[in-house]
C-alpha cells in the first residue's frame, strides 16, 4: 500500500491540491490557537498546513515518505511547521489523551476491522473535551466514482459513525451530495458525510 501511495504522489503537482478540504475549512471557528492537533493520513500536507496556519501545533502522520517530503516543502512555503511522522496506521502505537483536535479527511483505506481499531485509537488519543473532525464518503460514492475506495465496506454511514463514537457528543453528523474540487484526484459530484463530535470532558 505504501508503494501505491508513493507512486501516486510522485508527481510535480499536488495530487489533492494545496487548499484545505472544504469541510475542514468550515470548522475554523471551532479551532483554538495553541492547541495540539493530529492530521491523520495527511498526505502532501494541505490540511495539516492549514491547521498550522490556524495556530495549532500539528502532528501530521502518513505512510508515504514521498508525500511527507512534499508536505515539508508546502509548510516551508507557507511559513509554518509540521511535526511529520511516517506511520502505518494498522500497527502504529497511538498516543493517549494527547490531542485537542483529531482530523481525519477521507481516511477510508482500512478494511472494517482495522477501521474499528483506528476509531477506538482516535477516541483514546483525544484529550477530554477534545474535538473530532471527520469527513468521508458514503456507500453511494461507488456509483459516482469521483474518488475514494471502490469497496463499499470501507465507506461511512451515519449509523456506523454514531456507534463508533457513541460516548461523544455529536455536534454535527450530515450526509449530503456535493461537487468537490480537490486537485486531480477528488473532483466531481460526491456522496459525503461529515462528523463533528466532542469527547466527554471527564
Residue, then its C-alpha position, 0 to 999 in steps of 0.5 A: x500500500x505504501x508503494x501505491x501511495x508513493x507512486x501516486x504522489x510522485x508527481x510535480x503537482x499536488x495530487x489533492x491540491x494545496x487548499x484545505x478540504x472544504x469541510x475542514x475549512x468550515x470548522x475554523x471557528x471551532x479551532x483554538x490557537x495553541x492547541x495540539x492537533x493530529x492530521x491523520x493520513x495527511x498526505x502532501x500536507x494541505x490540511x495539516x498546513x492549514x491547521x498550522x496556519x490556524x495556530x495549532x501545533x500539528x502532528x501530521x502522520x502518513x505512510x508515504x515518505x514521498x508525500x511527507x517530503x512534499x508536505x515539508x516543502x508546502x509548510x516551508x512555503x507557507x511559513x509554518x511547521x509540521x511535526x511529520x511522522x511516517x506511520x502505518x496506521x494498522x500497527x502504529x502505537x497511538x498516543x493517549x489523551x494527547x490531542x485537542x483536535x483529531x482530523x481525519x479527511x477521507x481516511x477510508x483505506x482500512x478494511x472494517x476491522x482495522x477501521x474499528x481499531x483506528x476509531x477506538x485509537x482516535x477516541x483514546x488519543x483525544x484529550x477530554x473535551x477534545x474535538x473530532x473532525x471527520x469527513x468521508x464518503x458514503x456507500x453511494x460514492x461507488x456509483x459516482x466514482x469521483x474518488x475514494x475506495x471502490x469497496x463499499x465496506x470501507x465507506x461511512x454511514x451515519x449509523x456506523x459513525x454514531x456507534x463508533x463514537x457513541x460516548x461523544x457528543x455529536x455536534x454535527x453528523x450530515x450526509x449530503x451530495x456535493x461537487x468537490x474540487x480537490x486537485x486531480x484526484x477528488x473532483x466531481x459530484x460526491x456522496x459525503x458525510x461529515x462528523x463533528x463530535x466532542x469527547x466527554x470532558x471527564 
